[in-house]
């Protein structure tokens, strides 16, 4: 069930009305039932995978809390993590690993006898797996008490607003909220409605419109010219941001309407003045997950390596971050590009501060933001491409420097007017950056009314999946 579909509208209204009608003690049952239905709407049998990991992690949490022997506690944690990572490995990385084994075998004139598996990736697998692992790690560290109510723990993993594409919540933030009694609140309803509208604006008005041009160019890169390729690269940068942050806004809005607070997952990333700042503003829940559960413990363990522990930690973290996004080498390379950039920032921090200190503050900020944004645009070529050869084909096209816009590149649905409208909706995005901050329109129905009007006038009618559903 897609957030931008009519079935979800009726689902959301029905669940929300029932939530406030039912007595508090039955509400978690409603939410869990609704979340199961929401997930099964995509592919019903895959809920069995969720059930498998939920049962294991639920009992692992109790064992971790009750056991006093550190060695046994470590074994319970490893068993829980292996179960979750094992599910990821089988359903997401099996064919990737097998294809690489086949490639190596072919290189040496041999054959790989292991057959590929033909099944679809369970939707949102990487998101709810990482959320489940957060729980057992936090219980192991003593930061979270084990949840004894199996239904509430299941709801922690399956809460429908953020089940499929995050944000990846920590148990400390969300578990206690399922026990709190939420009465209907006007401010929550307004803020929730505005977040939903803003998310739909990003998805339907901007992301879906830009995707038409991006998809058309990427389908036929050899016949594109430099201008068409450059426009596609810029458009995809805004498309991926609006598509994913739009989902996060809708998720936060649907939860907020019922009184639940989910974490902010995006914080104006295109205003970042460094790559490190960018990753504190982009997909914040995933960045924080890798920082807390991988980078920090790894650097602490390797502290005798001194600065090289940080270098190794950054490269490994972003290697795995790329692999988390997709079982393909182009995603791995995309992740490593950010790891390399962060290593560069780490070694040149003092030098850059000294050199750019001579510039006026406004010039320094502007140049820094432009550099970070364009690094994101170019790195995103590897994210959008289906393979490294396709990404390199796009870079070669950019380097031809033939900047005559070929309108024949546009799909049948797009022409010069729609191309101009695409630039126009990007302008609306930056305008929306300013309005909520300066006029606080998100706190009243003016913002909702204006955003809804724009969606009706400029929104695309076709219902499309969110990009991050594939992860």
C-alpha positions as CSV (number, residue, x, y, z in Angstrom):
1,X,0.0,0.0,0.0
2,X,1.6,3.2,-1.2
3,X,1.4,6.5,0.8
4,X,0.5,8.3,-2.4
5,X,-2.5,6.1,-3.3
6,X,-6.2,6.3,-2.7
7,X,-6.3,2.9,-0.8
8,X,-3.9,4.4,1.7
9,X,-6.0,7.5,2.2
10,X,-9.0,5.3,3.3
11,X,-6.7,3.1,5.3
12,X,-5.3,6.0,7.2
13,X,-8.7,7.6,7.9
14,X,-10.1,4.3,9.1
15,X,-7.2,3.4,11.4
16,X,-6.9,6.9,12.8
17,X,-10.7,7.1,13.6
18,X,-10.7,3.7,15.2
19,X,-7.6,4.6,17.2
20,X,-9.3,7.5,19.0
21,X,-12.6,5.6,19.3
22,X,-11.2,2.5,20.9
23,X,-10.3,2.3,24.6
24,X,-6.6,2.9,25.2
25,X,-5.8,-0.7,26.3
26,X,-7.0,-2.0,22.8
27,X,-5.2,0.5,20.7
28,X,-1.9,-1.4,20.3
29,X,-3.9,-4.3,19.0
30,X,-5.5,-2.1,16.4
31,X,-2.1,-0.7,15.3
32,X,-0.5,-4.1,15.1
33,X,-3.4,-5.5,13.1
34,X,-3.3,-2.5,10.8
35,X,0.4,-2.7,10.4
36,X,0.2,-6.4,9.5
37,X,-2.5,-5.6,6.9
38,X,-0.4,-2.7,5.6
39,X,2.7,-4.9,5.1
40,X,0.7,-7.9,3.7
41,X,-0.9,-5.6,1.1
42,X,2.4,-5.8,-0.9
43,X,3.2,-9.6,-0.6
44,X,1.4,-11.4,2.1
45,X,3.8,-14.4,2.6
46,X,6.8,-12.2,3.4
47,X,5.2,-11.3,6.8
48,X,6.5,-14.8,7.8
49,X,10.1,-13.4,7.5
50,X,9.2,-10.6,9.9
51,X,7.5,-13.0,12.3
52,X,10.7,-15.1,12.3
53,X,13.0,-12.3,13.3
54,X,10.5,-10.8,15.7
55,X,10.2,-14.0,17.7
56,X,14.0,-14.4,17.9
57,X,14.7,-10.8,18.9
58,X,11.8,-10.8,21.5
59,X,13.2,-13.7,23.4
60,X,16.8,-12.6,22.8
61,X,16.0,-9.3,24.6
62,X,14.5,-11.1,27.6
63,X,17.5,-13.5,27.8
64,X,20.0,-10.5,27.5
65,X,18.3,-8.8,30.4
66,X,17.9,-11.8,32.7
67,X,21.3,-13.4,32.1
68,X,24.2,-12.3,34.4
69,X,27.0,-14.2,32.6
70,X,28.7,-11.8,30.2
71,X,29.8,-14.7,27.9
72,X,26.3,-16.0,27.6
73,X,24.9,-12.5,27.0
74,X,27.4,-12.1,24.2
75,X,26.3,-15.4,22.6
76,X,22.6,-14.3,22.8
77,X,23.4,-11.0,21.1
78,X,25.4,-12.7,18.4
79,X,22.6,-15.2,17.7
80,X,20.1,-12.4,17.4
81,X,22.3,-10.4,15.1
82,X,23.2,-13.4,13.0
83,X,19.5,-14.2,12.5
84,X,18.8,-10.7,11.3
85,X,21.9,-10.4,9.1
86,X,21.3,-13.9,7.9
87,X,17.8,-13.0,6.6
88,X,19.4,-10.0,4.8
89,X,22.2,-12.1,3.4
90,X,19.7,-14.7,2.0
91,X,17.1,-12.4,0.5
92,X,19.2,-9.4,-0.4
93,X,22.8,-10.5,-1.0
94,X,22.6,-14.2,-2.0
95,X,22.3,-13.5,-5.8
96,X,24.9,-10.7,-5.6
97,X,27.4,-13.0,-3.9
98,X,26.6,-15.8,-6.2
99,X,26.9,-13.6,-9.4
100,X,30.4,-12.6,-8.2
101,X,31.4,-16.2,-7.6
102,X,30.2,-17.0,-11.1
103,X,32.2,-14.1,-12.5
104,X,35.4,-15.3,-10.7
105,X,34.8,-18.9,-11.8
106,X,34.3,-17.9,-15.4
107,X,37.6,-15.9,-15.2
108,X,39.4,-19.1,-14.3
109,X,37.6,-21.2,-16.8
110,X,35.3,-22.9,-14.3
111,X,31.6,-23.1,-13.7
112,X,29.6,-22.1,-10.6
113,X,27.3,-25.0,-9.7
114,X,25.2,-23.0,-7.2
115,X,22.0,-21.8,-8.9
116,X,20.6,-18.3,-8.4
117,X,17.4,-17.8,-6.3
118,X,14.4,-16.4,-8.0
119,X,12.5,-14.4,-5.5
120,X,11.6,-10.8,-4.9
121,X,13.3,-8.8,-2.2
122,X,10.9,-8.3,0.8
123,X,9.9,-4.7,0.9
124,X,11.6,-2.5,3.4
125,X,13.8,-5.5,4.6
126,X,16.9,-3.4,5.4
127,X,14.9,-0.8,7.4
128,X,13.0,-3.1,9.8
129,X,16.1,-5.4,10.1
130,X,18.2,-2.5,11.3
131,X,15.5,-1.3,13.7
132,X,15.2,-4.8,15.2
133,X,19.0,-5.0,15.6
134,X,18.9,-1.6,17.4
135,X,16.7,-3.1,20.1
136,X,18.9,-6.1,21.0
137,X,22.0,-4.0,20.9
138,X,20.5,-1.4,23.2
139,X,19.2,-4.1,25.6
140,X,22.7,-5.7,25.6
141,X,24.3,-2.3,26.4
142,X,21.8,-1.8,29.2
143,X,20.3,1.3,27.6
144,X,16.9,-0.3,27.2
145,X,14.8,-2.7,29.3
146,X,13.6,-5.8,27.5
147,X,10.0,-5.5,26.3
148,X,7.9,-8.2,27.9
149,X,4.7,-7.6,26.0
150,X,5.2,-9.6,22.7
151,X,2.5,-7.6,21.0
152,X,4.1,-4.2,21.9
153,X,7.5,-5.5,20.7
154,X,6.0,-6.7,17.4
155,X,4.5,-3.2,17.0
156,X,7.9,-1.6,17.6
157,X,9.2,-3.5,14.6
158,X,6.0,-3.2,12.4
159,X,4.5,0.2,13.2
160,X,3.1,0.9,9.8
161,X,4.1,4.6,9.2
162,X,7.8,3.8,9.3
163,X,7.8,0.1,8.6
164,X,8.8,0.1,4.9
165,X,11.3,3.0,4.6
166,X,12.0,4.4,8.1
167,X,13.0,6.5,9.8
168,X,14.9,3.7,11.7
169,X,13.8,4.3,15.2
170,X,15.5,3.4,18.5
171,X,13.5,1.6,21.2
172,X,14.1,4.4,23.7
173,X,12.2,6.8,21.4
174,X,9.2,4.8,20.3
175,X,8.5,1.8,22.7
176,X,7.3,4.0,25.6
177,X,5.0,5.9,23.3
178,X,2.9,2.7,22.6
179,X,2.0,2.7,26.4
180,X,1.1,6.4,26.5
181,X,-2.6,7.4,26.1
182,X,-3.0,9.8,23.2
183,X,-6.1,12.0,23.1
184,X,-7.1,13.7,19.9
185,X,-5.1,17.0,19.8
186,X,-5.8,19.8,17.4
187,X,-2.1,20.9,17.1
188,X,-1.0,17.3,16.4
189,X,-3.7,16.9,13.7
190,X,-2.7,20.2,12.0
191,X,1.1,19.4,12.2
192,X,0.4,15.8,11.0
193,X,-1.8,17.0,8.1
194,X,0.8,19.6,7.1
195,X,3.6,17.0,7.2
196,X,1.6,14.6,5.1
197,X,0.8,17.4,2.6
198,X,4.4,18.5,2.4
199,X,5.6,14.9,1.8
200,X,3.0,14.4,-0.9
201,X,4.1,17.7,-2.5
202,X,7.7,16.6,-2.6
203,X,6.7,13.2,-4.0
204,X,3.9,13.9,-6.4
205,X,4.7,17.4,-7.6
206,X,8.5,17.3,-7.7
207,X,10.0,13.7,-7.6
208,X,7.4,12.1,-9.9
209,X,7.7,15.0,-12.4
210,X,11.5,14.9,-12.5
211,X,11.6,11.2,-12.7
212,X,10.1,11.3,-16.2
213,X,13.1,13.2,-17.6
214,X,15.6,11.3,-15.6
215,X,14.3,7.9,-16.6
216,X,14.1,8.8,-20.3
217,X,17.7,10.0,-20.4
218,X,19.1,7.0,-18.4
219,X,17.3,4.6,-20.8
220,X,19.1,6.0,-23.8
221,X,22.4,7.6,-22.5
222,X,24.3,7.0,-25.9
223,X,21.8,9.3,-27.7
224,X,21.8,12.0,-25.0
225,X,23.9,15.0,-25.3
226,X,25.9,16.8,-22.5
227,X,23.1,19.2,-21.7
228,X,20.5,16.4,-21.4
229,X,22.8,14.3,-19.3
230,X,23.6,17.3,-17.0
231,X,19.9,18.1,-16.5
232,X,19.2,14.5,-15.7
233,X,22.0,14.5,-13.1
234,X,20.6,17.6,-11.4
235,X,17.0,16.4,-11.6
236,X,17.9,13.1,-10.0
237,X,19.5,14.8,-7.1
238,X,16.3,16.6,-6.4
239,X,14.2,13.6,-7.3
240,X,15.9,11.3,-4.8
241,X,15.8,13.9,-2.0
242,X,12.1,14.7,-2.6
243,X,11.1,11.1,-3.0
244,X,12.8,9.9,0.2
245,X,12.3,12.9,2.4
246,X,8.7,13.0,1.2
247,X,8.2,9.5,2.4
248,X,9.7,10.4,5.8
249,X,7.5,13.5,6.1
250,X,4.3,11.4,5.4
251,X,5.5,8.8,7.9
252,X,6.0,11.4,10.6
253,X,2.7,13.0,9.7
254,X,0.6,9.9,9.9
255,X,2.2,9.1,13.3
256,X,1.9,12.6,14.5
257,X,-1.8,12.7,13.8
258,X,-2.2,9.9,16.4
259,X,0.1,11.6,18.8
260,X,3.3,9.7,18.1
261,X,6.7,11.5,17.5
262,X,9.0,9.9,15.0
263,X,12.5,11.3,14.5
264,X,13.4,13.9,11.9
265,X,15.1,12.0,9.0
266,X,16.1,14.9,6.8
267,X,17.2,18.4,7.8
268,X,17.8,20.6,4.7
269,X,20.8,18.6,3.5
270,X,21.5,20.9,0.5
271,X,22.4,23.6,3.0
272,X,25.4,21.5,4.2
273,X,28.8,23.1,4.2
274,X,30.8,19.8,4.4
275,X,30.3,16.2,3.6
276,X,30.3,15.3,7.3
277,X,27.6,17.9,7.9
278,X,25.7,16.5,4.9
279,X,25.5,13.0,6.6
280,X,24.2,14.6,9.8
281,X,21.3,16.1,7.7
282,X,20.6,13.3,5.1
283,X,19.0,10.0,6.1
284,X,19.8,10.9,9.7
285,X,18.4,7.7,11.2
286,X,20.7,5.5,9.1
287,X,23.7,7.7,9.6
288,X,23.2,7.7,13.3
289,X,22.7,3.9,13.3
290,X,26.1,3.3,11.5
291,X,27.8,5.9,13.7
292,X,26.6,4.4,17.0
293,X,26.6,0.7,16.3
294,X,29.6,0.4,13.9
295,X,31.9,3.4,13.6
296,X,32.2,4.3,17.2
297,X,32.7,0.8,18.6
298,X,35.1,0.0,15.8
299,X,37.3,3.1,16.4
300,X,37.2,2.5,20.1
301,X,38.4,-1.1,19.6
302,X,41.2,0.0,17.2
303,X,42.2,3.1,19.2
304,X,45.8,1.9,19.2
305,X,45.8,2.6,15.5
306,X,45.2,6.3,16.3
307,X,44.2,8.3,13.2
308,X,44.2,5.3,11.0
309,X,41.4,3.8,13.1
310,X,39.2,6.7,12.0
311,X,40.3,6.3,8.4
312,X,39.5,2.5,8.5
313,X,36.3,3.1,10.3
314,X,35.1,5.7,7.8
315,X,35.9,3.6,4.8
316,X,34.4,0.4,6.2
317,X,31.3,2.2,7.4
318,X,30.6,3.8,4.1
319,X,31.4,0.6,2.2
320,X,28.7,-1.1,4.3
321,X,26.4,1.8,3.9
322,X,26.7,1.5,0.1
323,X,26.1,-2.2,0.4
324,X,23.1,-1.6,2.7
325,X,21.5,0.5,-0.1
326,X,21.8,-2.2,-2.7
327,X,23.4,-5.5,-3.7
328,X,25.5,-4.0,-6.5
329,X,29.0,-2.7,-7.0
330,X,27.7,0.7,-8.1
331,X,26.2,1.2,-4.6
332,X,29.4,0.1,-3.0
333,X,31.4,2.6,-5.1
334,X,28.8,5.3,-4.2
335,X,29.3,4.6,-0.5
336,X,33.1,4.6,-0.8
337,X,33.1,8.0,-2.6
338,X,31.6,9.4,0.6
339,X,34.1,7.5,2.8
340,X,37.0,8.9,0.8
341,X,35.5,12.4,1.0
342,X,35.3,12.2,4.7
343,X,38.8,10.9,5.0
344,X,39.9,13.9,2.9
345,X,38.0,16.2,5.3
346,X,39.6,14.6,8.3
347,X,43.2,15.1,7.1
348,X,42.7,18.6,5.6
349,X,40.5,20.2,8.3
350,X,43.2,22.6,9.6
351,X,44.5,23.3,6.1
352,X,41.1,24.2,4.7
353,X,40.3,26.3,7.8
354,X,43.4,28.3,7.2
355,X,43.0,28.7,3.4
356,X,39.3,29.5,3.4
357,X,39.6,31.7,6.4
358,X,40.8,34.5,4.1
359,X,37.4,34.5,2.4
360,X,34.4,36.5,3.6
361,X,32.0,34.3,5.6
362,X,29.2,34.5,3.0
363,X,31.6,33.5,0.2
364,X,33.0,30.6,2.3
365,X,29.5,29.3,3.1
366,X,28.3,29.6,-0.5
367,X,31.4,27.9,-2.0
368,X,31.2,25.1,0.6
369,X,27.5,24.5,-0.1
370,X,28.0,24.5,-3.8
371,X,30.9,22.0,-3.5
372,X,28.9,19.6,-1.3
373,X,25.8,19.8,-3.5
374,X,27.7,19.1,-6.7
375,X,29.6,16.2,-5.0
376,X,26.2,14.8,-4.1
377,X,25.0,15.3,-7.7
378,X,28.0,13.5,-9.3
379,X,28.1,10.7,-6.7
380,X,24.4,10.1,-7.2
381,X,25.1,9.0,-10.8
382,X,26.4,5.7,-9.3
383,X,23.2,5.6,-7.1
384,X,20.9,6.0,-10.1
385,X,22.8,3.9,-12.6
386,X,22.0,0.2,-12.7
387,X,25.6,-0.7,-13.1
388,X,29.1,0.8,-13.1
389,X,29.4,0.7,-16.9
390,X,26.1,2.7,-17.2
391,X,27.4,5.3,-14.7
392,X,30.7,5.6,-16.6
393,X,28.7,6.1,-19.8
394,X,26.9,9.0,-18.1
395,X,30.2,10.6,-17.0
396,X,31.6,10.3,-20.6
397,X,28.4,12.0,-21.9
398,X,28.9,14.9,-19.4
399,X,32.5,15.3,-20.5
400,X,31.6,15.8,-24.2
401,X,30.7,19.4,-23.4
402,X,28.0,19.6,-26.1
403,X,25.5,21.8,-24.4
404,X,22.6,21.9,-26.9
405,X,19.4,20.8,-25.2
406,X,17.9,18.0,-27.4
407,X,14.2,18.2,-26.8
408,X,13.7,14.9,-28.5
409,X,15.3,13.4,-25.4
410,X,12.1,14.2,-23.5
411,X,9.4,11.5,-23.2
412,X,6.1,11.8,-25.1
413,X,4.5,13.3,-22.0
414,X,7.1,16.0,-21.6
415,X,8.0,19.0,-23.8
416,X,9.5,22.4,-23.4
417,X,6.7,23.6,-21.1
418,X,6.9,20.6,-18.8
419,X,10.7,20.9,-18.7
420,X,10.3,24.5,-17.5
421,X,7.7,23.4,-15.0
422,X,10.3,20.9,-13.7
423,X,12.7,23.7,-13.0
424,X,9.8,25.7,-11.5
425,X,8.8,23.0,-9.0
426,X,12.5,22.8,-7.8
427,X,12.1,26.6,-7.2
428,X,9.0,25.8,-5.1
429,X,11.1,23.4,-3.0
430,X,13.6,26.1,-2.1
431,X,10.8,28.4,-1.4
432,X,9.3,25.8,1.0
433,X,12.7,25.8,2.7
434,X,12.1,29.4,3.7
435,X,8.4,29.7,4.4
436,X,8.1,27.3,7.3
437,X,11.1,28.7,9.0
438,X,10.3,32.3,8.6
439,X,6.5,32.4,8.7
440,X,5.8,29.1,10.7
441,X,3.1,28.2,8.2
442,X,3.3,24.5,9.2
443,X,1.5,25.4,12.5
444,X,-1.8,26.4,10.8
445,X,-4.1,25.4,7.9
446,X,-2.8,28.0,5.5
447,X,0.3,25.9,4.7
448,X,-2.0,22.8,4.3
449,X,-4.4,24.7,2.0
450,X,-1.7,26.2,-0.2
451,X,0.2,22.9,-0.5
452,X,-2.9,20.9,-1.3
453,X,-3.8,23.4,-4.0
454,X,-0.3,23.0,-5.6
455,X,-0.6,19.2,-5.4
456,X,-4.0,19.3,-7.3
457,X,-2.7,21.8,-9.9
458,X,0.8,20.5,-10.5
459,X,0.8,16.9,-9.2
460,X,1.3,13.9,-11.4
461,X,-1.8,11.6,-11.5
462,X,0.1,8.3,-11.9
463,X,0.8,6.4,-8.6
464,X,4.5,5.4,-8.4
465,X,6.5,3.6,-5.8
466,X,8.9,5.4,-3.5
467,X,12.6,4.8,-4.5
468,X,13.7,3.5,-1.1
469,X,11.1,0.7,-1.1
470,X,13.6,-1.4,-2.9
471,X,16.0,-1.3,0.0
